[in-house]
Amino acid sequence: MIFDNIHGLKANPFQSPGYFIKAASSPWEAQAALDLRRRVFVEEQKIFEDDDLDNIDLVATHLVAISTLAHEADSVVGTVRIHEEEPGVWWGSRLAVDFSYRNVGRLGGELINLAVRTANARGCTKFLANVQMQNVILFRRMRWHPVKEIDCHGVPHMHMYADLDRYPPKEDPEIGWYHKPRRLVA
């Protein structure tokens, strides 16, 4: 960097002081969530060839984690979608966190929390997800229960369900909340 080694100090890269965890409520948020999914599931993980879009996107509520700059929304750095498959039965899918933000405290967990709480407020009686195996530990810590291993798009997943008693209803996901990580990670 241009400012490295001025007076022997090394500049640290900027880290957002906090994140808005909320439902995507503007076109730029929705498009940025889709762009993030493409980077994660197509380019990085190579699960899909061209894109990961499907008919669920047309009916889903898309949730986002947005980094902040001077307490203003900056970039979508995490996303997940939820939808009701049948009365009372909700699904979460396409959980993605930008590679550069995976070490930031709990962004994936915050999105999972908002997903289940939002569905719970909408009459959810069962919340399900097919979770990539590397994320099962996170979901178990968040009081999710494994059912069985399955294959999704050629990738091993664990079919899981949430303990709804651990997720009080969140009536307005567009408001969401501001998440300030306990510590910033270099």
N, C-alpha and C positions, 0 to 999 in steps of 0.2 A: 504494500500500500504506500501511497504517497507520504503518509504521516508516520510510517514506521521509523523507529530509531531517532525521532526528534528528542533530544535530551535523554537518550537511552531508553525511552518508553516505547512499548509496542502497542499499537491501537488494537482493541478488540473489535470484532465484527458487531454490528448493531443487532440487538435482540429486542423484540417487541416487549414492552413492559406488561402487556395484558392482551386478552383475546375476547372478542364477543362470541358467545356460543348461542346461536339462534337459528330460527327458520330463515331460509333464503327468502328475502322479501323484495328484491329488486332484480331487474334483468341481469345486471353485471354480476351479482352474487350467484345467480343460477348458472350463468355461463361459466363463471370461474370454477364452480363446483364440478361441472361437466369436464372442463379442461383439466382439472386436477385428477379426476378419475381416469381420464385418458392417459395422463402421464404415468400414473401408478399402475393401472391394470393392463395397458397396451404397451407402453414404452418400457417401463421398468420390469414388471413381472411377466410380461408377454403372455398373459392369460387369453387375451382377445387379439385378433389380427388387426382390425381397423379401429373399432370403437367398442365400448361396452354398453351402448344404449339398447334398451328394450322397451316393451310396452308398459312395464311398471313405471318407467319415468314419467309417463303421461298422467298417472294417478297418484304418484308418490308425493309426500311432503319431503322436501330436500332441506336438510339441516347443514349448517356450516360453522366452522371456527374461522374467525377473521382476525388477523393480526392488526395491531393498531400502531399508529404513528401520531404522536401528540394527541392521543386519546380519540383519534378519528379512524374510521375503518380504512384499512390499507389493502390487504390481500387475503383471499380465501386460502387457508393453509390446511384445512381439514373438512371432510364432508361425510355424510351418511344419509341414506334415504329410508323412509318408513312408509308402509302402506297397509291397509286393511284388506286381507285376502277374502275373508268371509266375516260375518258379524262377530265381533269380539276377538277375532284372531288376527294379530298384527305381525308384520315381519320387518326386520331391519336388514339392510343390505348395502353393499358397495361402500363400506367404511374405508376411508382413505385419508392418510395424513401425509402431507408433502415430506419428502425425504429429509429436507433441511430442518424440519420441525419435529421429527420423531423423538428427539431427546428433550423436547420442551415438556415440562410436567403435565401429564394427564390430558392432553388434547383429545386423544381417542376416547379416554374414559369420560370426559365431559360430554362428548358427542353421544356416546352410548347412554349416559344418564339422561340427556335431553330427549333422546329418541324414545326411551321407555316411559319417561314421565309424560311426554306429549301423548303417546298412545294411551296411557293409563287415564288421562283426562278425557279421552275420546271414547271411553267404554271398553277398553282392552280387557279381555279375560285371560288371554294367553299371548305372550310375546316371544317370537321365535327368530332365530338367525342361523345361518350356516357360516361357521367361523373358520377362517384359515387356521391351520394347526398351530402356527407360531403365535397366534393371538389367544389361544384357549386359556392360558394362564391368566391373562388380563381379565377375561370374561369370568373365570372362576372366582377371582378376587372380588369381582363386582356382583357376586351372588347369582351367577348363571349356572345352570346344571347341564352337563353333557347327556345326550341321549344315545347317539351312535355316530361312528365315523361314516362319512359319505364322500362321494366324488362330485365336485362341481366344476364343470369346464376343464376337466382333466387335472384338477388340483385337489389334494386331500383336504377335507373340511370336517369339522365336528358340528353335527346338528345339536343346537342348544336352546334352552328356554330360560327366561329371566324369572327371578323371584320377585313378583310384582309388589309384594309387601315392602320391599326395600326402595321403591321408587314412587314417592308421593306424586299425585297428579300435578302437571304444569299446564295451566289453562291457556296461556298465551305464548306459544313458542317464538313468535315474531319478536317479542321483547327479550326472551332468553335471559342471559346474565353475562356479567363481565367476569372473566376468569383471570386471576393474577397468579401465575405459578409461584410456588413457595421459593424456588431458587431458579435463577437462570443458569443454563448449562452452556459451557463454552464448546 
